[in-house]
Amino acid sequence: MSGGELGNWKSKYIAWYRLVELVFGNDVPHLTNKEIMDYVSNEDWIIVPIAGEKDKKDSRQAQRPNLFFDLSDESLINVGITYDKLDSVERLRNIMSPFNEKERNEIIERLVTLDDFFLTKVYRKTKKSYWAESPTYEEVFAVHSNKMSYDQFVELFKIVDRIMDERRLLEKGKKYKLAPVINIVNVKTNRDKNNFKEMLSKIKPVYEVALKVRTQEEFEKEIIEHETIVTKEKQEAFTKYVKELQEKLRQKMISAEEYRNLIMEYKKHQRNN
C-alpha cells in the first residue's frame, strides 16, 4: 500500500472489502485499493458495486439493492442490503407483484433462516436544507428478519407509502427532502474477520435473490424474449421436419398424400402446444 493510501482514512475499508470479494466471489467485482477507497462515502460507509458499474455515483443511482458495510464505529461493522434510492425502493415494491412471487418466496425463505441478530428496517431519510447535505436517518420500522412474511412486507410498504405521502406534501413547500430507505437485511458484528465473513455468507443468498426482482417492464420484456425464442425454435424444428419428409418423399418412402397429411398433423400438434 502506498504512503498516500496509508494517509487516507478510507484505506481502512480495503482489508474488509477483500473479505467481501472472498465470500461473494463473482457476485462482486475485484477492485484495486484506490477503487475501493473511491467507493467509500464521505459519510463513512461503502457501497459494493456490481460488474459494469463505473464508479460510486453509478452504483448509488442504480435501480437495484446495494450491498454495503460501514466502519464508522471503531469496534463494530454494520453490514446489510439497502434500497437507498426512490427507484430502488420502487423496484423492491415489485416483490409484491404476482410475477415476482417466486422471488418473494425465495427471499422470505432465506430471511427466516437468519438468527435474531439480523433486522429488516425502514428509515425516513431527510435533508433539511439543500440537496447535497448529508442526510439524517430516523428508524420507523424494525423487525427481526427471520420474522418477515408476506404480511410483514405489506406492513413495511404501508409505512413506505406514508413516507411517500408526506414527501409529496413537503415538495409543495420545498422545505426539505424526504424519502424512505429500506434495509431488507441489516446486522452489526464485532470487528472480527471470521465474524464478518460469517455474516456475509448468511447475507449472500438474500442478496443473490434480491438482484433477481424484476420490474413490470422487465417482466414483459422477458416474456416477449421468451416467446421470440420459442417461435424461432418451432420454426427451425418445422423446417428440419419438412426437409426430412421431403427426403423420404424423394426416396418414395412415403406418398405425396402421406407427406401432406404428416405436414398437417405436425402443424396441428404445434398449434396445440
JONORGI-V99632 format. One line per field, one symbol per residue. psi: psi as a letter, one per 20 degrees, with the letter a starting at -180 (. if undefined). burial: b if it has 9 or more other ideal C-beta (glycine too) atoms within 8 Angstrom, else e. Layout:
psi: ???
burial: ???
This chain:
psi: prhhhhiphiiiighhhhhggggiciiqqpqrgghghhipqijlrpporrpiphagggghiqmrqpprqqkhpiiqppqaoqniqghhghghhihiqhikgghghggghhgiiqrihpqpqpqopqohgrhiqprqpopippqphjjqaghhhggghggghhghghghghhhilgrqpqqppohqpqpqqmpgggghggghhhghgghhhiipqrgghghgggghghggggghgghgggggghghhhhghjkhqrhghggghgghghgghhi.
burial: eeeebeeeeebebbebbebbbebbeeebeebebeebbebbeeeebbbbbbeebeebebbbebeebbbbbbbebeebbbbbbbbebeebbbbbbbbbbeebeebbebbbebbbebeeebbbbbbbbbbeeeeeeeeeeeeebebebbebeeebbbbbbebbeebbebbeebeeeeeebbbbbbbbbbbbbebeeebbbbbbebbbebbbbbbebbbbeebeebeeeeeeeeeeebeeebeebbeebbebbeeeebeeeebeebbeebbeebeee
